[in-house]
């Protein structure tokens, strides 16, 4: 039981050490990258929708 407790304490000490090594991005970088992801998702969504409409048109044309 004592060894398990020491293992847990050692684990959280390691987590604390690693947490201090993290370099967090600046607010402007987070905002820019979030906006970029939203734009990319929107563009791909529109592209997939247009391809779907094209396939639907072609399949209706074949019928």
Secondary structure, DSSP 4 states (H G I P E B T S, - for coil): -HHHHHHHHHHHHHHHHHHHT--PPPHHHHHHHHHHHHHHHHHHHHHHHHHHHHHHHHHHHH-
